[in-house]
Amino acid sequence: MIAYYALHQYLTERGHSVLMLELPAMGGQPLYEHGWTHARRFAEEHYTISHVYSPQDMWKYNQMCEQFLLGPDQLWNFGVSRNYGRSFYFDFVEDFKPKLAYGVSFGHEIDFTPAEEKQAIRQLLQRFDSIAVREDDSVRLLEAYGVRSAQVVDPVFLLPSSAYETLGERATLRPQGDYIAACISDPTPEANECVKALSEQYGGMPVVALLDGNVREWEEKTSRFDFTVPDNAQLEDYLYVLCHAKAVITDAYHALCLSLMFRRPFVAIPNRFRGYSRFDSLARQLPIRKRYCYYDAEEIRRGTYRHSLDFVALEARWRTIVAQSRQWLVDNVE
């Protein structure tokens, strides 16, 4: 959710009129969200959103849009894209319309697209005018389709940290005193132990726990989490909690990105349920792998993660990469 906001906001601030396209209505029914979710509430407040079309009628977007930009995140992970036909490959966009992709990912270091789909997808990918992906793994996977691409940062990094601090000021969840923020998308016994271990390393510091906001799995996930989770936490609450935490522990990629932006000491647990690729790729760009914990609570208890991070040096190194990513958008969108 925050990555889409960042890309939308960056383009809007540069003077572009952005229409956010709804997911297609498969089988006659919209697949986007079942009910009024946190993501839907946020989207309605911040975006101009299109009408919902069936896959057969998505060609109508060509009458409304001058160019099409896909992204970001795991839209070329076949486990995700297969639910929406070939719309994530812009099969509905006319040949002469510019087609771009920014920050897209395959989600893994291997491509799970079945062999019988690859030729059709190859032809669609080769229609794109320019493609920039988030992970170096995705650059390599696109080469197998005969497609060249650039590597760029996740859109979260396109905006200054002050943009997220401003959003966070709208939070209603405002913990008092020092605390550890635990943003855990997939609670497991091992993740629980890691959170407890980090709290111990900070002298038994209280934990403010947050899940991934998926209301359909809320009860099941909270039953597997050993910490009290505030009800109905919104994106603004997540941003406030991360920004003001004494330290962060997370298995969520974008919480890791925001911890870097907010200069929060963090322990990242590369999420084995949602793919290591994005964590590994980021660690190849920045020297942060020493902050990765592979579900090993005892390593945390040994104090491995108590050393400070040189955020000034990290940002100096990162600034060039972010500038190149912004320039890619300027050169290709404008």
Stockholm file with secondary structure:
# STOCKHOLM 1.0

chainA/1-334         MIAYYALHQYLTERGHSVLMLELPAMGGQPLYEHGWTHARRFAEEHYTISHVYSPQDMWKYNQMCEQFLLGPDQLWNFGVSRNYGRSFYFDFVEDFKPKLAYGVSFGHEIDFTPAEEKQAIRQLLQRFDSIAVREDDSVRLLEAYGVRSAQVVDPVFLLPSSAYETLGERATLRPQGDYIAACISDPTPEANECVKALSEQYGGMPVVALLDGNVREWEEKTSRFDFTVPDNAQLEDYLYVLCHAKAVITDAYHALCLSLMFRRPFVAIPNRFRGYSRFDSLARQLPIRKRYCYYDAEEIRRGTYRHSLDFVALEARWRTIVAQSRQWLVDNVE
#=GR chainA/1-334 SS CHHHHHHHHHHHHTTCCCCBCCCCEETTEECSCSSSCHHHHHHHHHCCBCCCCCGGGGGGGGGTCSCEEECSBSTTCHHHHGGGTTGGGTTTSCTTSCEEEEEECCSSSSCCCCHHHHHHHHHHHTTCSEEEESSHHHHHHHHTTTCCCEECCCGGGGSCHHHHHHHHTTCSCCCCSSCEEEECSSCCHHHHHHHHHHHHHTTSCCEEEECCCCGGGHHHHHHTCSSCCCTTCCHHHHHHHHHHCSEEEESCHHHHHHHHHTTCCEEECCCTTTCSHHHHHHHHHSSCGGGBCCSCHHHHHTTTTCSCCCHHHHHHHHHHHHHHHHHHHHHHHC
#=GC SS_cons         CHHHHHHHHHHHHTTCCCCBCCCCEETTEECSCSSSCHHHHHHHHHCCBCCCCCGGGGGGGGGTCSCEEECSBSTTCHHHHGGGTTGGGTTTSCTTSCEEEEEECCSSSSCCCCHHHHHHHHHHHTTCSEEEESSHHHHHHHHTTTCCCEECCCGGGGSCHHHHHHHHTTCSCCCCSSCEEEECSSCCHHHHHHHHHHHHHTTSCCEEEECCCCGGGHHHHHHTCSSCCCTTCCHHHHHHHHHHCSEEEESCHHHHHHHHHTTCCEEECCCTTTCSHHHHHHHHHSSCGGGBCCSCHHHHHTTTTCSCCCHHHHHHHHHHHHHHHHHHHHHHHC
//
